[in-house]
Amino acid sequence: MQFAFDNTYARLPRELFAHVEPTPVDDPQLIAFNSELADLLGVDAGDYDPADIAQLFAGNRLPQGAEPIAMAYSGHQFGGFSPVLGDGRAILLGEVVGRDGVRRDIQLKGSGPTPFSRRGDGRSALGPVLREYLVSEAMHALGVPTTRALAAVWSGESVFRETPLPGGVFVRVARSHIRVGTFQYLRARDDLDNLRQLLDYSMQRLDPQAADADNPALAFFAGVISRQAQLVAAWMSLGFIHGVMNTDNTSISGETIDYGPCAFLDAYDPAKKFSSIDHGGRYAFHNQPPIAQWNLARLADTLLPLIDEDQDKAIAAAKRELEAYARQIEAAMIERFAAKLGIAAGDDASWSLAESLLQLMHRERADFTRTFRHLANALDGDDAPLRSEFADPRAPLEWLDEWRADLARRGIATKDASRRIRGANPAVIPRNHRIEEVINAGIEGDFAPFHRMHQALQTPYEERAEDGIYRLAPRPEEEVQATFCGT
C-alpha cells in the first residue's frame, strides 16, 4: 500500500514535535479498513492482504515516506492549565493530499510510548478503538465535521488499566491535528518566533485567505471562531456530548476530535453528562456552547502579541471577535433546530417553538432523537409514535397544535416539512448501549456486532428494516450512566 506522503508539519521547528518510532506488537489482526476513505486519500489498496494491512497499521511496518512524530501541545484540562501534554499515545505518520486536493494527516493511536507519555504505556485498549471508529464515521455520515477512521487493528496484546484488556490501534485521519493547545504550548514559553511560524503554517494549510487580510492573526482567529460555532451547533442539534472539551481537544480545523468519553443523549436532559471524570458537569450538554467560547478565549490569549503590539488594542480586537461567536452559534442553532421542525428559514418564532418542545421533552423524559424524528410521522397523520415518547402521551398535544398552526401560517406544505424533518433528524445514531454491546463482544473476539452497527450508521437518515434495533431507545436497565476516556 503506497502513500504519497508530503510531510509539511515535520519541517516546522523541532520545538513542536519529537521524532519517535511506533512500538511493534506481537500479533496484529485487522478489524476494519475504510477503503472509501483510502481511495479519497489517493491510496491504492488493490487486493490488499488483511494480514499485511494489520502489520502496517499496527505500526510494525512503516510505509515508505512516513516521518513518524509525536506532536507537542499544552492544554486546559477541566479548567486547569497543563503546560506540557502532547501525543502520549499517538504518532503522526505524515500527510497526504487527497484526490479532492485536501491535505490530511494520518495518525496511529495506541502505537506505543512517546516522549509525552508521562509514564504511560502509549497503548490503547480495544474498546476506545471500536468506539472512535464507530462514532467518528457516524458523525461523518451525519454531516458533522470530524476526524475519520481509516482502520482499526486488534494488537494481539493486553494493556493494563484497572484490569488486563485486549489492546488495539486506531488509524485516524484529520485535516489537521493542530489544536488550541498547540498555540498554548509556544505562548507558555514566550516563544513568539515559533508562534508566528505556527500561525503562518496554520493559515497556509487551513485558512489561506486570512494571510492576505490586513490583520492576519485576527482574521485567522475569526475563522477558527466561525468553524467552532458551526461545529458546536451541529453537536447540539444531534444531542451529541463530547465529554472532554479541553483546549487540547479543540481543533483549529473545526473538526470533532478525540472521541473519548463521548455519548449521545437518550432522554433529553440539558444538564446531562456521561464522562466519568467530569465530576462537576463542566462539559455537560448545555455547557458546550459557552465552553467552546471559553476555549476560543484561550486561543485569543496566545494570539494577542500577533494581533497588535499594543496589548490593549489586541484585547479589544479579540473581544469583538469573541462577541461574534455568540451571534454565530445562536444563528446556526436557530437554523438547525428550525430544520428539525420542518421549517426552511429559522427565526425567533421557530426558536421559541423548539425551546418549548425541548422543555416539554425534559419534563417528560422524551428521547431526543426519536421525538424529533417522529415529528414527520405526526405530519403524515400518525402522532401516536411521537406521543409514545412522553411519560404522559397527552403532554405534547397542545404543542403539536401550535406547531401545525405555525407551519400553516408560513405556508409550508406538509410533505415539504416532513421531508425536511427526515433530512435533519437521523433515525439511527450511535446509541451508547449499542456501543457498549459492540465493545463487550469485541473484547471476546466477536466483531460481527461492530460491523453490523457500522453498516447501520452509514445511512443514518434512512429507516432500513434491518437496522430496527439501532433505532430503539434503551430500556431502563440498558441505559449507560458513565463513559470512560480509555487513557
SELOSE-845619 format. One record per residue (C-alpha): x, y, z. Coordinates in Angstrom, 3 decimals. Layout:
<sites>
SITE        px        py        pz
SITE         X         Y         Z
...
</sites>
This chain:
<sites>
SITE        px        py        pz
SITE     0.000     0.000     0.000
SITE     1.564     3.262    -1.164
SITE     1.031     6.678     0.425
SITE     2.162     9.832    -1.384
SITE     3.444    11.492     1.775
SITE     4.279    15.198     1.807
SITE     5.083    15.905     5.446
SITE     4.998    19.660     5.944
SITE     4.479    19.668     9.723
SITE     7.698    17.722    10.213
SITE     9.528    20.657     8.558
SITE     8.436    23.084    11.273
SITE    10.696    23.934    14.240
SITE    11.630    20.953    16.371
SITE    10.037    22.538    19.438
SITE     6.670    21.467    18.026
SITE     7.254    17.708    17.909
SITE     9.538    14.800    18.684
SITE    10.653    12.098    16.269
SITE     9.520     8.706    17.522
SITE     9.040     5.227    16.095
SITE     5.929     3.134    16.719
SITE     6.470     0.168    19.033
SITE     5.660    -3.141    17.283
SITE     3.036    -5.520    18.640
SITE     3.101    -9.315    18.610
SITE     0.130   -10.479    16.572
SITE    -1.933    -7.683    14.967
SITE    -5.195    -8.526    13.247
SITE    -7.216    -6.201    11.044
SITE   -10.711    -5.436    12.344
SITE   -11.785    -2.811     9.813
SITE   -10.323    -0.925     6.871
SITE   -12.060     2.089     5.321
SITE   -11.465     1.551     1.605
SITE   -13.682     4.503     0.664
SITE   -11.552     6.869     2.740
SITE    -8.357     5.254     1.462
SITE    -9.472     5.989    -2.084
SITE   -10.169     9.619    -1.157
SITE    -6.630     9.834     0.236
SITE    -5.281     8.641    -3.091
SITE    -4.187     5.325    -1.641
SITE    -4.445     2.357    -3.956
SITE    -5.066    -0.581    -1.655
SITE    -5.556    -3.005    -4.530
SITE    -6.255    -6.576    -3.479
SITE    -4.835    -5.982    -0.048
SITE    -3.918    -8.772     2.319
SITE    -5.559    -8.094     5.722
SITE    -2.509    -9.513     7.496
SITE    -0.199    -7.068     5.702
SITE    -2.564    -4.155     6.362
SITE    -2.633    -5.097    10.042
SITE     1.171    -5.040    10.180
SITE     1.195    -1.608     8.575
SITE    -1.479    -0.001    10.721
SITE    -0.293    -1.552    13.967
SITE     2.992     0.301    13.459
SITE     5.028    -2.859    12.857
SITE     5.939    -1.732     9.359
SITE     6.322     1.894     8.306
SITE     5.074     2.877     4.858
SITE     7.596     4.467     2.560
SITE     7.828     8.217     3.042
SITE     6.447     8.251     6.590
SITE     8.168    10.555     9.104
SITE     6.668     9.491    12.437
SITE     6.413    12.240    15.025
SITE     4.593    12.949    18.283
SITE     3.167    16.458    18.409
SITE     3.739    18.767    21.367
SITE     0.940    20.815    22.890
SITE    -0.374    22.198    26.164
SITE    -3.950    22.318    27.333
SITE    -6.506    23.491    29.823
SITE    -7.943    20.265    31.205
SITE   -11.189    20.865    33.123
SITE   -10.057    24.463    33.527
SITE    -6.557    23.757    34.878
SITE    -3.570    24.513    32.668
SITE    -1.031    21.788    31.886
SITE     1.971    23.326    30.113
SITE     3.201    20.032    28.634
SITE     0.813    17.404    27.273
SITE     1.466    16.249    23.722
SITE     0.762    12.988    21.931
SITE     1.182    10.435    24.674
SITE    -0.228     7.510    22.722
SITE    -0.434     8.847    19.174
SITE     2.122     9.024    16.382
SITE     1.603    11.073    13.245
SITE     2.909     9.110    10.264
SITE     2.646    12.007     7.830
SITE     0.391    13.910     5.454
SITE    -1.141    13.153     2.085
SITE    -3.010    15.337    -0.378
SITE    -6.181    13.531    -1.367
SITE    -7.941    13.227    -4.680
SITE   -10.071    16.204    -3.616
SITE    -6.981    18.395    -3.173
SITE    -7.296    18.463     0.632
SITE    -4.239    17.802     2.797
SITE    -4.843    15.355     5.648
SITE    -2.849    13.766     8.467
SITE    -2.615    10.021     9.018
SITE    -2.052     9.147    12.667
SITE    -1.740     5.966    14.707
SITE    -3.367     5.932    18.151
SITE    -2.201     3.298    20.610
SITE     1.088     2.619    18.855
SITE     3.421     2.857    21.847
SITE     5.067     5.383    24.164
SITE     6.367     8.788    23.110
SITE     8.335    11.476    24.963
SITE     4.932    12.871    26.024
SITE     3.536     9.665    27.542
SITE     4.119    10.799    31.129
SITE     4.973     7.276    32.341
SITE     2.047     5.809    30.361
SITE     2.368     2.811    28.089
SITE     1.285     4.652    24.935
SITE    -1.203     1.904    24.188
SITE    -4.961     1.860    23.724
SITE    -7.444    -0.686    24.925
SITE    -9.627    -2.192    22.222
SITE   -12.845    -0.567    23.489
SITE   -11.833     3.057    22.726
SITE   -10.636     1.968    19.277
SITE   -14.034     0.481    18.428
SITE   -15.867     3.470    19.910
SITE   -13.860     6.056    17.969
SITE   -14.178     4.155    14.709
SITE   -17.962     3.875    15.029
SITE   -18.679     7.370    16.317
SITE   -16.314     9.304    14.055
SITE   -17.636     7.557    10.946
SITE   -21.203     8.055    12.181
SITE   -20.538    11.769    12.617
SITE   -19.209    11.932     9.075
SITE   -22.375    10.252     7.786
SITE   -24.448    12.702     9.835
SITE   -22.718    15.599     8.077
SITE   -20.710    16.832    11.078
SITE   -17.086    17.974    10.548
SITE   -14.949    15.262    12.122
SITE   -11.747    13.319    12.107
SITE   -12.237     9.998    10.383
SITE   -11.359     6.334    10.777
SITE    -9.041     4.681     8.272
SITE    -8.512     1.406    10.125
SITE    -8.884    -0.465    13.397
SITE    -6.437    -3.169    14.448
SITE    -6.529    -5.714    17.268
SITE    -2.981    -5.652    18.632
SITE    -2.903    -9.230    19.936
SITE    -1.525    -7.907    23.233
SITE    -3.055    -6.909    26.547
SITE    -2.965    -3.460    28.033
SITE    -3.253    -2.951    31.751
SITE    -5.729    -0.463    33.192
SITE    -7.841    -1.481    36.193
SITE    -7.742    -4.977    34.681
SITE    -5.950    -6.516    31.687
SITE    -7.780    -5.651    28.453
SITE    -7.196    -6.550    24.817
SITE    -5.290    -3.808    23.028
SITE    -5.913    -2.057    19.755
SITE    -4.560     0.569    17.376
SITE    -6.769     3.167    15.700
SITE    -5.759     4.934    12.489
SITE    -7.128     8.468    12.468
SITE    -7.324    10.892     9.550
SITE    -7.740    14.642    10.094
SITE    -7.435    17.836     8.114
SITE    -5.060    18.847    10.880
SITE    -4.091    17.778    14.382
SITE    -3.210    21.350    15.376
SITE    -5.139    22.309    18.467
SITE    -5.708    25.388    20.588
SITE    -3.243    23.681    22.931
SITE    -0.566    23.700    20.203
SITE    -0.612    27.501    20.235
SITE    -0.697    27.499    24.030
SITE     2.447    25.352    24.121
SITE     4.531    28.029    22.406
SITE     2.862    31.006    24.092
SITE     3.509    29.479    27.523
SITE     7.222    29.532    26.633
SITE     7.004    33.077    25.289
SITE     8.339    31.646    22.024
SITE     6.933    34.295    19.689
SITE     9.167    33.459    16.738
SITE     7.912    29.888    16.534
SITE     4.392    31.048    17.359
SITE     4.475    33.235    14.238
SITE     5.695    30.264    12.220
SITE     2.876    28.096    13.566
SITE     0.340    30.793    12.718
SITE     1.718    31.202     9.185
SITE     1.676    27.441     8.681
SITE    -1.870    27.099    10.024
SITE    -3.159    29.856     7.758
SITE    -1.438    28.406     4.702
SITE    -2.893    24.977     5.425
SITE    -6.388    25.771     6.653
SITE    -7.257    29.408     6.001
SITE    -5.093    30.900     3.230
SITE    -7.314    33.955     2.744
SITE    -6.529    35.040     6.312
SITE    -2.876    35.542     5.331
SITE    -3.950    38.311     2.909
SITE    -6.047    40.183     5.477
SITE    -4.997    43.497     6.999
SITE    -4.553    41.703    10.317
SITE    -3.781    38.042     9.540
SITE    -3.756    36.841    13.151
SITE    -7.158    38.397    13.814
SITE    -8.589    37.057    10.557
SITE    -7.288    33.590    11.422
SITE    -8.882    33.828    14.872
SITE   -12.187    34.847    13.279
SITE   -12.028    31.784    11.034
SITE   -11.458    29.431    13.959
SITE   -14.382    31.059    15.779
SITE   -16.694    30.566    12.804
SITE   -15.739    26.906    12.414
SITE   -16.223    26.195    16.111
SITE   -19.606    27.925    16.173
SITE   -20.851    25.795    13.287
SITE   -19.391    22.628    14.792
SITE   -20.884    23.002    18.262
SITE   -24.265    23.983    16.807
SITE   -24.188    20.708    14.867
SITE   -23.421    18.800    18.084
SITE   -26.306    20.458    19.897
SITE   -28.763    19.704    17.110
SITE   -27.924    15.992    17.301
SITE   -27.754    15.590    21.073
SITE   -24.013    14.865    20.995
SITE   -21.922    15.293    24.148
SITE   -18.184    15.459    23.502
SITE   -17.369    14.854    27.135
SITE   -13.866    16.294    27.346
SITE   -13.769    19.732    25.690
SITE   -10.294    20.622    26.879
SITE    -8.280    23.095    24.812
SITE    -6.010    20.242    23.726
SITE    -9.126    18.599    22.242
SITE   -10.203    21.725    20.344
SITE    -9.040    21.565    16.740
SITE    -8.421    24.766    14.804
SITE    -9.741    22.989    11.704
SITE   -13.248    22.891    13.193
SITE   -13.374    19.096    13.233
SITE   -14.655    16.982    16.101
SITE   -11.547    15.366    17.554
SITE   -10.829    12.901    20.368
SITE   -13.842    10.656    20.893
SITE   -13.002     9.555    24.416
SITE   -15.987     9.619    26.809
SITE   -18.352    10.930    24.127
SITE   -22.026     9.960    24.090
SITE   -25.405    10.870    22.617
SITE   -28.449    11.897    24.616
SITE   -31.179     9.356    25.146
SITE   -33.882    11.077    27.217
SITE   -33.406    14.825    26.798
SITE   -31.686    16.453    29.751
SITE   -29.744    19.689    29.124
SITE   -27.563    19.050    32.196
SITE   -26.692    15.508    31.121
SITE   -23.090    14.342    31.288
SITE   -21.636    10.881    30.797
SITE   -17.879    11.281    31.259
SITE   -16.719     9.504    34.402
SITE   -14.067    12.175    35.010
SITE   -16.393    15.191    34.577
SITE   -17.399    15.294    38.233
SITE   -18.774    18.845    38.185
SITE   -20.543    18.699    34.836
SITE   -18.215    21.245    33.234
SITE   -18.745    19.618    29.836
SITE   -22.426    18.731    30.233
SITE   -24.622    19.040    27.154
SITE   -25.909    22.579    27.751
SITE   -22.445    23.852    28.698
SITE   -20.871    23.033    25.333
SITE   -21.550    26.395    23.585
SITE   -20.088    28.548    26.398
SITE   -17.169    26.152    26.930
SITE   -16.292    26.446    23.243
SITE   -16.219    30.224    23.673
SITE   -14.022    29.837    26.761
SITE   -11.606    27.684    24.775
SITE   -11.561    30.256    21.997
SITE   -10.690    32.923    24.540
SITE    -7.647    30.835    25.469
SITE    -6.637    30.818    21.808
SITE    -7.045    34.601    21.810
SITE    -4.643    34.778    24.767
SITE    -1.952    33.126    22.659
SITE    -2.513    35.359    19.617
SITE    -2.603    38.754    21.349
SITE     1.046    39.699    20.591
SITE     0.485    38.753    16.949
SITE    -2.764    40.712    16.675
SITE    -1.291    44.019    17.861
SITE     1.851    45.132    19.665
SITE    -0.396    47.319    21.839
SITE    -1.924    44.806    24.238
SITE    -4.999    46.914    24.972
SITE    -5.785    47.188    21.261
SITE    -5.172    43.471    20.788
SITE    -7.518    42.585    23.648
SITE   -10.239    44.895    22.324
SITE    -9.994    43.384    18.847
SITE   -10.070    39.818    20.170
SITE   -13.087    40.597    22.353
SITE   -15.007    41.885    19.348
SITE   -14.413    38.597    17.540
SITE   -15.423    36.578    20.611
SITE   -18.666    38.532    20.784
SITE   -19.288    37.492    17.175
SITE   -19.106    33.848    18.281
SITE   -22.230    34.245    20.402
SITE   -24.152    35.657    17.441
SITE   -22.848    32.994    15.065
SITE   -23.705    29.986    17.210
SITE   -27.127    31.408    18.023
SITE   -27.861    31.861    14.311
SITE   -26.529    28.369    13.496
SITE   -28.633    26.723    16.196
SITE   -31.766    28.610    15.106
SITE   -31.280    27.352    11.555
SITE   -30.584    23.757    12.603
SITE   -33.488    23.491    15.014
SITE   -35.811    25.142    12.512
SITE   -34.918    22.396    10.039
SITE   -35.585    19.807    12.750
SITE   -39.128    21.237    12.929
SITE   -39.531    21.224     9.141
SITE   -39.088    24.992     8.772
SITE   -36.870    26.224     5.936
SITE   -35.702    29.530     7.435
SITE   -35.295    29.906    11.170
SITE   -36.426    32.941    13.146
SITE   -37.386    33.883    16.707
SITE   -40.746    32.129    16.372
SITE   -39.202    28.844    15.241
SITE   -36.647    29.007    18.047
SITE   -39.420    29.621    20.573
SITE   -41.226    26.533    19.265
SITE   -38.045    24.463    19.546
SITE   -37.377    25.661    23.082
SITE   -40.942    24.872    24.141
SITE   -40.632    21.357    22.776
SITE   -37.261    20.818    24.474
SITE   -38.681    21.941    27.820
SITE   -41.580    19.539    27.375
SITE   -39.188    16.728    26.413
SITE   -37.078    17.368    29.514
SITE   -40.076    17.320    31.833
SITE   -41.450    14.141    30.237
SITE   -38.081    12.389    29.678
SITE   -38.723    12.080    25.953
SITE   -35.983    10.610    23.810
SITE   -34.130    13.369    21.928
SITE   -33.530    11.625    18.606
SITE   -36.769     9.668    18.352
SITE   -39.004    12.596    19.339
SITE   -37.727    14.888    16.613
SITE   -37.764    12.094    14.041
SITE   -41.393    11.256    14.890
SITE   -42.484    14.798    14.033
SITE   -42.520    13.609    10.428
SITE   -44.921    10.803    11.365
SITE   -47.152    13.353    13.080
SITE   -47.320    15.413     9.882
SITE   -48.061    12.273     7.904
SITE   -51.178    11.715    10.017
SITE   -49.944     9.454    12.826
SITE   -48.882    11.196    16.022
SITE   -49.017     8.015    18.144
SITE   -45.251     7.290    17.764
SITE   -44.453    10.821    18.904
SITE   -46.813    10.734    21.885
SITE   -45.410     7.372    22.957
SITE   -42.059     9.027    23.668
SITE   -43.553    11.084    26.504
SITE   -44.280     9.848    30.008
SITE   -47.749    11.338    29.583
SITE   -48.823    10.719    25.956
SITE   -51.170    13.709    26.161
SITE   -48.358    16.091    27.054
SITE   -47.319    17.131    23.506
SITE   -50.852    17.620    22.095
SITE   -51.066    21.373    22.733
SITE   -47.571    21.926    21.368
SITE   -48.425    19.891    18.246
SITE   -51.415    22.124    17.552
SITE   -49.280    25.241    17.933
SITE   -46.588    23.808    15.654
SITE   -49.021    22.787    12.919
SITE   -50.595    26.245    13.060
SITE   -47.146    27.832    12.693
SITE   -46.397    25.716     9.621
SITE   -49.735    26.725     8.129
SITE   -49.079    30.431     8.762
SITE   -45.758    30.069     6.988
SITE   -47.405    28.372     4.039
SITE   -45.189    25.290     4.367
SITE   -46.692    22.237     2.716
SITE   -46.930    19.157     4.923
SITE   -44.942    17.000     2.502
SITE   -42.135    19.591     2.363
SITE   -41.950    19.882     6.142
SITE   -41.987    16.101     6.549
SITE   -39.161    15.701     4.015
SITE   -37.127    18.402     5.713
SITE   -37.628    16.784     9.130
SITE   -36.392    13.423     7.891
SITE   -33.356    15.121     6.380
SITE   -32.459    16.946     9.596
SITE   -33.281    14.278    12.195
SITE   -31.483    10.936    11.980
SITE   -33.271     7.670    12.535
SITE   -30.044     5.984    13.659
SITE   -27.328     7.352    15.941
SITE   -24.504     5.586    17.817
SITE   -26.605     4.722    20.853
SITE   -24.500     4.360    23.990
SITE   -25.900     0.976    24.977
SITE   -25.327    -0.435    21.496
SITE   -21.720     0.714    21.531
SITE   -21.247    -0.998    24.882
SITE   -22.612    -4.205    23.354
SITE   -20.146    -3.886    20.467
SITE   -17.224    -3.314    22.836
SITE   -18.159    -6.232    25.076
SITE   -18.431    -8.531    22.059
SITE   -15.129    -7.260    20.664
SITE   -13.344    -7.957    23.935
SITE   -14.477   -11.564    23.483
SITE   -13.144   -11.585    19.914
SITE   -16.521   -11.226    18.175
SITE   -16.535    -8.301    15.741
SITE   -19.748    -9.147    13.913
SITE   -21.776    -6.691    16.074
SITE   -19.208    -3.971    15.280
SITE   -19.607    -4.484    11.543
SITE   -23.421    -4.621    11.731
SITE   -23.582    -1.390    13.686
SITE   -21.056     0.318    11.438
SITE   -23.163    -0.584     8.412
SITE   -26.304     0.829    10.009
SITE   -24.564     4.089    10.908
SITE   -23.574     4.780     7.309
SITE   -27.173     5.678     6.347
SITE   -28.424     7.463     9.470
SITE   -31.322     9.280     7.798
SITE   -32.834     6.125     6.308
SITE   -35.168     3.685     8.044
SITE   -33.979     0.318     6.791
SITE   -35.814    -2.675     8.185
SITE   -32.593    -4.481     9.077
SITE   -31.484    -1.540    11.262
SITE   -34.534    -1.605    13.531
SITE   -32.669    -2.382    16.754
SITE   -30.444     0.678    16.256
SITE   -33.473     2.969    16.238
SITE   -34.655     1.812    19.662
SITE   -34.053     3.814    22.809
SITE   -32.530     1.844    25.690
SITE   -34.722     0.152    28.242
SITE   -34.085     1.460    31.774
SITE   -31.769    -1.453    32.574
SITE   -29.791    -0.794    29.349
SITE   -29.109     2.902    29.964
SITE   -25.430     3.819    30.094
SITE   -24.693     6.054    33.051
SITE   -20.976     6.696    32.528
SITE   -18.441     6.630    29.710
SITE   -14.686     6.429    30.060
SITE   -11.737     8.111    28.396
SITE    -9.742     4.904    27.965
SITE    -6.378     6.521    28.622
</sites>
